[in-house]
Amino acid sequence: MGSETPEDVFDEVTGRDSSSIFKPKVTALVVSNSERKGPNLMTASWWMTAGYKPFRYLLAVSNKTYTHEIIEENPEFVMAAPSVEMVDALTLSGKVSGRDIDKIEHLGLETVPGSDVDVPLLKNATGNVELSVLDSFEFEGITYYFGDVENAYVTPDGLDGRILSPDADVLAYMGSDWGEEETRTKYRYYANLTAEAIERFPGDEVVESLPEDLQEEF
């Protein structure tokens, strides 16, 4: 082991800024549905896959939010992958509560009824996943919902095999920060993915570098 320290090699950042290291990512628009007040929209970056057989997602929702109130009432939700044209929805849904305004109506977003959940899908999203809550747990004011995938949909020709097509116009979110100009809100940054920007790596060479017994295994 060398004598170098992390500070010799890297720039140190805060815990909050560490999330920028793992971007771009697709920040989800979470749709929930109240029988009393109708559907609601929330921006969510705290989510992950949480199972494969069956396929599941884990979504973290602050107990202070209107989305938490609705999912507790109706334990279903939709995770939509926003297209680039939905960047306004990504911005507004992370700032304004559905208790104060109907965000879907205000943004003029079109919806499609869910197939197996009583929650609408976002028509102009790159993709939508219908989820029903299997289980949940609470930690430090956050509820973590395990959602079973009921159905998943992608925009026509949105997948190239199992790879998201650049033609899907996905909003690959880079994060937010204040710009050089004085504004009341932060700039939202996203990567405009194109076919030319995507490279394929088959992985054969690195596997062939393994010892022979491991090569046979993998």
LUMMAR-337934 format. One record per residue (C-alpha): residue in one letter; x, y, z. Coordinates in Angstrom, 2 decimals. Layout:
N
("A"; (X; Y; Z))
...
END
This chain:
218
("M"; (0.00; 0.00; 0.00))
("G"; (1.35; 3.42; -0.96))
("S"; (2.02; 6.32; 1.36))
("E"; (-0.43; 8.64; -0.39))
("T"; (-3.52; 9.88; 1.44))
("P"; (-6.98; 10.37; -0.14))
("E"; (-6.37; 14.13; 0.06))
("D"; (-3.20; 13.70; -2.05))
("V"; (-5.17; 12.05; -4.84))
("F"; (-8.67; 13.53; -4.72))
("D"; (-10.54; 16.74; -4.01))
("E"; (-12.63; 16.27; -0.88))
("V"; (-16.34; 17.09; -1.13))
("T"; (-19.23; 17.12; 1.31))
("G"; (-21.54; 14.17; 1.87))
("R"; (-24.26; 16.10; 0.09))
("D"; (-22.02; 16.69; -2.94))
("S"; (-21.04; 13.02; -3.05))
("S"; (-24.31; 12.25; -4.84))
("S"; (-23.01; 14.19; -7.85))
("I"; (-20.34; 11.52; -8.35))
("F"; (-23.03; 9.02; -9.38))
("K"; (-24.69; 11.17; -12.03))
("P"; (-26.06; 11.38; -14.62))
("K"; (-29.03; 9.31; -13.52))
("V"; (-32.70; 9.24; -14.33))
("T"; (-34.60; 11.06; -11.60))
("A"; (-38.10; 9.62; -11.39))
("L"; (-41.39; 11.44; -11.38))
("V"; (-43.53; 9.55; -8.89))
("V"; (-47.27; 9.60; -9.50))
("S"; (-49.65; 8.75; -6.67))
("N"; (-53.43; 8.94; -6.61))
("S"; (-55.83; 10.09; -3.92))
("E"; (-59.45; 8.99; -4.15))
("R"; (-60.43; 12.35; -2.65))
("K"; (-58.19; 14.78; -4.58))
("G"; (-56.88; 12.89; -7.60))
("P"; (-53.31; 12.28; -8.80))
("N"; (-50.19; 13.97; -7.50))
("L"; (-46.61; 14.30; -8.76))
("M"; (-43.29; 14.19; -6.86))
("T"; (-39.67; 14.33; -8.01))
("A"; (-37.69; 11.41; -6.58))
("S"; (-33.98; 10.66; -6.81))
("W"; (-33.96; 8.38; -3.75))
("W"; (-34.87; 5.10; -5.41))
("M"; (-33.16; 1.86; -6.35))
("T"; (-33.86; -1.61; -7.71))
("A"; (-34.52; -3.97; -4.81))
("G"; (-35.16; -7.42; -6.28))
("Y"; (-35.21; -9.38; -9.51))
("K"; (-37.46; -12.42; -9.01))
("P"; (-39.94; -10.78; -8.87))
("F"; (-38.60; -7.39; -9.94))
("R"; (-38.98; -4.70; -7.27))
("Y"; (-38.03; -1.10; -6.57))
("L"; (-37.36; 0.69; -3.29))
("L"; (-38.60; 4.28; -3.04))
("A"; (-37.80; 6.68; -0.19))
("V"; (-40.47; 9.27; 0.65))
("S"; (-40.32; 11.91; 3.38))
("N"; (-43.15; 11.55; 5.88))
("K"; (-43.78; 15.30; 5.54))
("T"; (-44.81; 15.06; 1.88))
("Y"; (-48.23; 14.85; 0.32))
("T"; (-47.02; 11.81; -1.62))
("H"; (-46.44; 9.96; 1.65))
("E"; (-49.96; 10.81; 2.78))
("I"; (-51.43; 9.51; -0.48))
("I"; (-49.41; 6.28; -0.66))
("E"; (-50.40; 5.49; 2.92))
("E"; (-54.02; 5.93; 1.80))
("N"; (-53.61; 4.12; -1.55))
("P"; (-50.51; 1.84; -1.48))
("E"; (-49.73; 2.05; -5.19))
("F"; (-47.60; 4.40; -7.27))
("V"; (-46.09; 4.90; -10.72))
("M"; (-42.44; 5.72; -11.35))
("A"; (-42.10; 7.63; -14.62))
("A"; (-38.81; 8.33; -16.39))
("P"; (-39.19; 11.92; -17.66))
("S"; (-38.30; 12.93; -21.20))
("V"; (-36.25; 16.07; -21.82))
("E"; (-39.41; 18.05; -22.57))
("M"; (-40.58; 17.33; -19.00))
("V"; (-37.74; 19.21; -17.29))
("D"; (-40.26; 21.77; -15.97))
("A"; (-42.12; 18.94; -14.25))
("L"; (-38.88; 17.72; -12.71))
("T"; (-38.20; 21.21; -11.34))
("L"; (-41.66; 22.08; -10.08))
("S"; (-42.47; 18.68; -8.60))
("G"; (-39.43; 18.90; -6.36))
("K"; (-40.33; 22.34; -5.01))
("V"; (-44.12; 22.69; -4.71))
("S"; (-46.48; 20.55; -2.64))
("G"; (-49.53; 18.92; -4.16))
("R"; (-51.44; 20.15; -1.13))
("D"; (-51.20; 23.64; -2.64))
("I"; (-51.63; 23.02; -6.38))
("D"; (-52.57; 20.30; -8.85))
("K"; (-49.15; 19.96; -10.49))
("I"; (-50.31; 17.68; -13.30))
("E"; (-53.02; 20.11; -14.34))
("H"; (-50.79; 23.17; -13.88))
("L"; (-48.05; 21.68; -16.07))
("G"; (-50.53; 20.49; -18.69))
("L"; (-49.27; 16.89; -18.49))
("E"; (-51.28; 14.25; -20.31))
("T"; (-51.99; 10.98; -18.51))
("V"; (-53.07; 7.43; -19.36))
("P"; (-55.02; 5.24; -16.88))
("G"; (-52.94; 2.53; -15.21))
("S"; (-53.62; -1.08; -16.13))
("D"; (-53.26; -2.81; -12.73))
("V"; (-52.95; 0.17; -10.41))
("D"; (-55.40; 2.97; -9.74))
("V"; (-52.73; 5.53; -10.64))
("P"; (-52.29; 7.27; -14.01))
("L"; (-49.19; 7.03; -16.20))
("L"; (-47.50; 10.09; -17.73))
("K"; (-48.16; 9.94; -21.48))
("N"; (-45.08; 11.88; -22.61))
("A"; (-42.61; 10.15; -20.30))
("T"; (-39.85; 7.94; -21.66))
("G"; (-41.26; 5.09; -19.60))
("N"; (-43.64; 4.23; -16.77))
("V"; (-43.56; 1.48; -14.15))
("E"; (-46.70; 0.50; -12.23))
("L"; (-45.94; -0.57; -8.66))
("S"; (-47.94; -1.89; -5.74))
("V"; (-46.53; -1.57; -2.22))
("L"; (-45.39; -4.94; -0.87))
("D"; (-43.89; -3.68; 2.38))
("S"; (-42.40; -0.58; 3.97))
("F"; (-40.29; 0.55; 6.89))
("E"; (-39.65; 3.93; 8.51))
("F"; (-36.30; 5.44; 9.47))
("E"; (-35.56; 9.00; 10.62))
("G"; (-38.73; 10.52; 9.18))
("I"; (-38.48; 8.70; 5.86))
("T"; (-40.66; 5.80; 4.73))
("Y"; (-39.05; 3.29; 2.40))
("Y"; (-41.56; 1.53; 0.16))
("F"; (-40.85; -1.81; -1.50))
("G"; (-42.87; -1.81; -4.72))
("D"; (-43.67; -4.90; -6.78))
("V"; (-43.62; -4.21; -10.53))
("E"; (-47.11; -4.85; -11.94))
("N"; (-46.43; -3.53; -15.46))
("A"; (-43.73; -1.53; -17.20))
("Y"; (-44.00; 0.49; -20.40))
("V"; (-41.55; 2.39; -22.60))
("T"; (-42.11; 4.89; -25.40))
("P"; (-42.27; 3.22; -28.87))
("D"; (-38.79; 2.06; -29.97))
("G"; (-37.47; 3.29; -26.62))
("L"; (-35.36; 0.18; -26.07))
("D"; (-32.62; -1.23; -28.25))
("G"; (-32.54; -4.76; -26.85))
("R"; (-32.21; -4.07; -23.12))
("I"; (-30.44; -0.75; -23.70))
("L"; (-32.31; 2.54; -23.52))
("S"; (-32.30; 4.10; -26.98))
("P"; (-31.04; 7.69; -27.36))
("D"; (-34.19; 8.22; -29.43))
("A"; (-36.18; 7.80; -26.21))
("D"; (-35.16; 11.38; -25.30))
("V"; (-34.50; 10.43; -21.68))
("L"; (-33.70; 13.19; -19.20))
("A"; (-30.31; 12.09; -17.84))
("Y"; (-30.14; 14.34; -14.79))
("M"; (-26.79; 15.87; -13.81))
("G"; (-27.98; 17.84; -10.79))
("S"; (-28.64; 21.49; -9.94))
("D"; (-26.55; 24.50; -8.99))
("W"; (-26.64; 28.26; -9.05))
("G"; (-25.54; 29.76; -12.35))
("E"; (-23.54; 32.87; -13.12))
("E"; (-26.69; 34.94; -13.57))
("E"; (-28.77; 35.89; -10.55))
("T"; (-31.90; 33.73; -10.50))
("R"; (-34.50; 32.78; -7.90))
("T"; (-34.11; 29.07; -8.64))
("K"; (-31.16; 26.84; -9.43))
("Y"; (-30.20; 25.74; -12.90))
("R"; (-31.10; 22.12; -13.71))
("Y"; (-28.45; 20.33; -15.74))
("Y"; (-29.03; 17.28; -17.92))
("A"; (-26.96; 15.27; -20.40))
("N"; (-28.28; 15.21; -23.95))
("L"; (-27.48; 11.61; -24.89))
("T"; (-26.97; 10.82; -28.57))
("A"; (-26.18; 7.59; -30.40))
("E"; (-22.70; 8.95; -31.17))
("A"; (-22.00; 9.43; -27.47))
("I"; (-22.69; 5.78; -26.57))
("E"; (-19.89; 3.23; -26.88))
("R"; (-20.17; -0.55; -26.59))
("F"; (-17.75; -2.59; -24.51))
("P"; (-18.06; -6.38; -24.92))
("G"; (-15.98; -7.29; -21.85))
("D"; (-14.23; -10.31; -23.41))
("E"; (-10.70; -9.04; -22.90))
("V"; (-11.01; -8.45; -19.16))
("V"; (-12.61; -11.88; -18.61))
("E"; (-9.85; -13.51; -20.64))
("S"; (-7.32; -11.90; -18.28))
("L"; (-8.60; -14.08; -15.42))
("P"; (-6.99; -17.40; -14.39))
("E"; (-8.25; -20.27; -16.56))
("D"; (-10.46; -21.84; -13.87))
("L"; (-12.25; -18.53; -13.36))
("Q"; (-12.55; -18.00; -17.13))
("E"; (-14.43; -21.28; -17.38))
("E"; (-16.73; -20.26; -14.52))
("F"; (-17.61; -16.89; -16.00))
END
